Amino acid sequence: MTQQQRTQWSNTIVVVGLLLMVMAAVLNLFIAHQGWLRWPFAGGALLVLVARILGVTGSGTLRVKRLHRILISSGILYCASAAMLFIPGGGNNWIAFLLAGVVMQIYASWMIERESTKN
């Protein structure tokens, strides 16, 4: 499998994982707090983390490599958010981890795109 195919698969898995997370989070926040919704959220978070780890490229500048590590960190924050859903008395702490991961992902994705068009 070439690096380009690996990156495409990784990006596809990230999109599926993020869609699962969004669906579960929106239903959990606005429709009803159902216990079973934590499972698709956790599955999506795990998919995102695995795809981010497997999608890391060895090429690029030092800055791009650092930005890819930030994307992995956002996946870890998503998994921490999912863990908060399983901890009794976790309350709404899962939202804080989720938002921190989203902010890191938006920043890193935007900067990777900027760095790739710069060269």
N, C-alpha and C positions, 0 to 999 in steps of 0.2 A: 504494500500500500504506500503510495507516495505521500509526501508531506501535505500536498494540497488536498488530497482526498481525506487524509486524517483530519485536517482542519475543517473541511466541510462536514464530516460526520460529527465532529465535536460541536460545531455550531448548531447543527440540527438537534443534537441531544440537549444542548443548553436551552434552545427555544422550547422544546417539549417540557423540560423540567420547569422552566419559568412559567409556562402556561398552566401546568398543574398547580404550582404555588399560587399564582394569581387567582385561579378558580377557587381553590380551597380558602384562601385568605378573604376574598370578597364574600363568599358564602358564610364564612365563619364570623365576619364582622357585621354584615348587614342583614343577612337572612335569619339565621339562627345559629346559636352556639351548639353545634353537634360534635360529639366526641369522635365520630368516625372521620371527620374532616381533617384531623391531624395526620392521618395516614397518607392521603395524597400529597399533602404539604411536605411531609417528611420525605416521601419518595421523590418529589420534585427537587427538593434541596439536595438530596444525595445524588440525583442525576446531574445537577448543575456542578456539584463539586467534582465528581468523577470526570465529567466532560472537560472541565477546566484543567484538571491535572493531566489528562491524556492529550489535551490540545496544545500544550506548551510547545513552542518551537524553540529550537536551539539557535536559530539565526536571529539577526537583528541587532540593533544597537543595545548598549547597556540599559538605556532608558526604556526601550521596548520590553526587554526582559524583566525589568522591575515592574513595569505596568502589568505584565502577565502574572507576576506574583501577587499583585494587588487584586487581580481578578480571582485568583485562587483564594485569597483572604476573604473576598466577598462570598465565595462559596462556603467557606468555613463559618462565616457569620450566618448564612442561611441555615446551615445545619444546627448552629447554636439556637437559632430562632425556633427550629422544629423541636429541639430538645426542650425548650421552655414550654411547649405545648403538652409535653408528656410529664413534666414535673408538677406534682400536686402543689397548689398554691403559687404557681408561676405567674398567675394573673395575666396582665397585658405586657409583660416584659418581652414577649416574643416580638411585639411590634417594634420595639427599639432595635433589636438585633436585625430585624428585617429591613428597617429603614437605613440603618448603618450600611448594610450590605448593598442596598440599592444605590446609595450615594457613591460608594466606592466603585461599584460597577459602572455607573454612568460616567464618572470621572475617568476611569481607566479606559473604557471603550472610546470615549471622545478623544483622549490623548493618543491612544494607539492609532486611531484613524488620522489624526493630525500629523503624527510622526511619519506615517506611511506615505502621506501625500507630500510631505516636505521633501522627501528624497527623490 
